[in-house]
């Protein structure tokens, strides 16, 4: 007998904390997530598993970054309206722990071109590194977005309903022709679903990856040559973001009037 077993990742949202988001470039409210790896049998988890990572997910840009499990002194079950209150309750040491980063962010606000070349390069590269894991996961997964789901659901609904509709609503002499029309429509539906599935990664890049790159890089006011250099390095490292994001498209987004 064939037995399906192995290990699977389990996410558990623990609550709300304050943390620094490198994409938003400031402290934000974040959800604290514990990532466990558990054994499964026929895709059913056997227990909660062992913790392998702790992540924070920014409530504004939805980017996930790794964090230390014990850095937060508390966890709020509900998101407070006041970020300062959330910081005081969950991460009061943030100003001290992020003092050097806050100094860099202040310098960026004053004059982004005043940074030391090595620091500026690091700040420009950071968003690409942070957004790479989510983009790679999306590119290698079978996520069904709205457009793909619409095509799949519509095709399935037509396939299930058409025999009854043709039988009860179409006169007998015309039923053969009606079935041919239905088959053609089913073929169009399947083709539409496949096309939308292939286009899904492009929609994700525009909606999430590009939007967050613009959010993170905008204050740095990068030159086109800098973007080309960074994306070229990403391609050399065979990073998904180097293949999916084009320097010209990103430059255009960053310079929208």
N, C-alpha and C positions, 0 to 999 in steps of 0.2 A: 504493500500500500504506500502511495506517495504522501509524504508528510511535509507540510509547509511550515518551516520554523526558521528562526534566525533572530536578528536584533532590529529594533526600530527606535527612532527618536520620539520622545514624548516631551511636549512643551507644557509647562504649568505656569500660568500667570499668577504671580504672588501678590501683586498690588501696585500701588503708585509710590514713586520716589522722585526726588529732584536729582538731576545729573547734568553734566555739560554735554551738549550735542555739537560735535564738530561740523555737522552739516548746517545747522542753524547758527552756529558760531556764538552760542550763548547758553546759559542754563535754561532748561525746559523741564516740563513735567514728563516723566517717562514711566512706562510700565516695566516692572521688574519680572523677568522671565527666567525660570530655571529649566535647563535643558537636560533631560535624563535619557539614558540609553537602557532599554529593557528588552528582555527576551520575549519573543512572541510565538504563539502556536496558531497557525491558520489566521495570522494577522491580528490575533487577540493578545493584548499585552499580558504578560505574567507578572503582575505587580507594577510598582512605580519605577523600578529600575534604579540605576546608579546615576547621581548627578555628574555631568561632564563639563558643564559650562553655565555661567550666569550672564544674562544679556539684559540690556536696557533698550527699550524701543521708544523713541521720541514720539510724543503725541502729535507733533506738528508735521514732521517730515516722514515719520514712520520708518526711519533708518534704525537698524539694530547695531549696537556696538557691544563688545565684551566689557564686562566689569568684574570687579572683585566681589566675591560672595559676601564679605563682611564689611565692606566699606560704608554701607548705609546703616545708620543707627536705628532706623525704624522703617516701617512699611505702612502706608495708608491704604485701607481697603477701597475708599472712594477718593476720587481726584478732587483736592481742594481747589477753590476758585483762586486763591492767593498763592502764587508761586513762592513768595518769600516765606509764607507759613509752611508750605511743603518742604522747603529747603531746611528750615529750622527744625522740623520734626524728623527728617530722614537723612539729611546730609549737611549738618551744620559746619563741617570742616571743609566744605567745598572752596571757600575763598582762599584758604591757606594751601590746600592741595593743588589748586589750579592757578596759583598766583602768577607763575611764569607764563602760562597760557593766556591768562587775562591781560597780561602786559603786552603780549604779541597782538591780541585782538584790539587793544587800545591803539597800538601803533598802526594797525591796518586801517582803523577808522580815521586816524589822522592823515596818514599818507601811505597807502599800500606799497608804493614803490620805494619807501625808505627802509624796508626790511633788508637785512643781510641776504646776499644771493642764496646762500644755502638754506636759510630759514624760509625765504620766499618760495624756493623750489619745494621744500617740504610741505608748506601750506598748500601749494597748488596741487601736489601729488596726492595729498591725504584724501580728498573726496573720492578720487578714482579708486583708491585702495579700499575705502569703506563701502562703496557701492558695488564693488566687484562680486562679493559672495552672493548677494541677493540676485543679481543679474545672471550669474552662472547657474544658480539653482533654477531660476525661471526658464532659462534657455534649455535646460535638460529635463524639464518636467512637463507633464501633460495637463497643465492648468487650463481649465475651460473658462474663458472670460465671457462677457455678455454676448458679444457678436457670435462667437463660436457656439455658445449654449443656445442662442436663438435659432441658429441654423440647424443644430442637432435636434432640438425639441420640435421645431416646425416640421422637419423631415420625418421624424418618428410619428408625430401626430397625424400627418398626412398618410403615412403608410398604414397606420392602424385604422384610421377612419374611412379611407377610400373604398374598401370592399363594401361596407355598409351603405355609404353614400351612393355609390354607383348602383348597387342592387336596388335600393329603395327609391332613388330620386331620378334615375336615368331610365328612359324607356328601353325595353329589351333590344330592339333593333340597333340602338346606339351604344349599347354597353361595351362592345368590343372596342369601338373608337374611344370611348371614355377611359377605358383601362389603359390604352396606349398613351393618352394624354397624361394620365396619372403617373405612368412609368417615366415619362419624360420629365415631369415635374419632380419626381423622386430623384432622378439623376441630377437635375439642376440643384436640388437641395443638398445632395451629398457633395457635389462639386463646390457649392458655396461654403459648406461647413469645412471642407478640407482647406479651401483658400483662406478662410477666416482663421483657422487653426495655425496656418503658416504665418499669417500676418500678425498673430497675437503678440509675438515677441517684439515686433516693431512698435506696437501700441504701448507695450510695457515700457520700452525704452523712452518713448516720447512723454508718457504720463508720469513715470517715476524717476528713471535714471537721469534724463536730461533736465527735468524740472529741479531735481535736487542738486545736480551739478551747477545749474544756474544760481540756485539759492546759496550754495557754498562758495562759488568762485566769484560771484558778482562783486562783493566788497574788495576783492583782490585786483579787480580790473586787469585781467590777463591780456597779454598780446596774443595775436593769432599764432605767431611763431612759438610762443610758449606752449600753447595748446597742442600744436603740431608735434612739438618735441616730446611732450608727455605722452600723447596717444601713440606716437611712434615707439616709445619705450614700452608701453603696454602691449603693443603688437609683438614686439620682440620677445616679451615674456609670455606670449600666447594667452594673454588675458582676454576674457570675453568682452570686456568693456572696450578694449582696443579695436575689436572687430565691429562692434555694434554702434559705437559712437563716432561720428565724423567731426573733425575739427571745424570745418566750415559751418556745419549745422549748429554746433555748440557756440561758435563765435557769433553767429547770427542771433541766436537766442539771447546771448549776453548783451547784445547791442541793440535790442529792440527799443525804439524811441519811447 
